[in-house]
């Protein structure tokens, strides 16, 4: 192990004396950034405890090698040989979430350079109508303390979630939403999925949040909303059956006790595409673009 580490640093030292100095610096900077993002992701999730366990194994292996403990060195060496596979299996939810976040990043957004402004305006009008209908329906559900779980799909496709429910394919109306979430109907317990301006499915099952620090005051609907927001960029609306409070969940964060006007403002901001943004050259921010102050 120590020979490998020494060889690594000797290789780096030799590279610094070569003509490829600039490339080497860029190489090291990229690796440092990736390590930083991995550590940042680990701190924000349960992966932090897994990293601590791996660190303990590495320390034990180093100590055992230094003290020439044959049995312990053999066990630690065997664990490290399958370490990569074990990390992939243990970190599967976190790796998936990280890759989805990369796909939703500004780099991923450059794939939409051919959007037309007029199409954006038309879609915004349709989404605005759907948001208005949802807010009106949610207000009625809140007054009657009828539980509801409504999901707006964005860039992350929710095909796996939709497959767990019943296909609807309907326009978004106050009456349709009220019918679906009416107590004791077959679909009232699950989640409604809205794609742009249409109800795609209802009665869908959402993944529960793996965050064990969530308040125990929150019920299954709220935990399911948080769970889906942790693995996608969906916007989820929850109406509490106990209190009638309206909550909005996005990117693992929950805003509770929203009024209808507050909810509408936040939904429009989250779902509609600004026309000014559609006109921008997405490569400008990477190649010499300067932000206006």
Buried (B, 14 or more C-beta within 10 A) or exposed (E): BEEEEEEEEEEEEEBEEEEEEEEBEEEEEEEEEEEEEBEEBBEEBBBEEBBEEBEEBBEBBBEBBEEEBEEBBEBBEEBBEEEEEBBEEBBEBBBEBBEBBEBBEEEEBEEEEEBEEEEBEEBBEBBBBBBBBBBBBBBBBBEEEBBBBBBBBBEBEBEEBBEBBEEBEBEBBBEBBBBBBEEEEEBBBBBBBBBBBBBBBBBBEBBBBBEEEBEEEBEEBBBBBBBBBBBBBBBBBBBBBEEBBBBBBBEBEBEBEBEBEBBBBBBBEBBBBEEEEBEEEBEEBEEEEEEEE
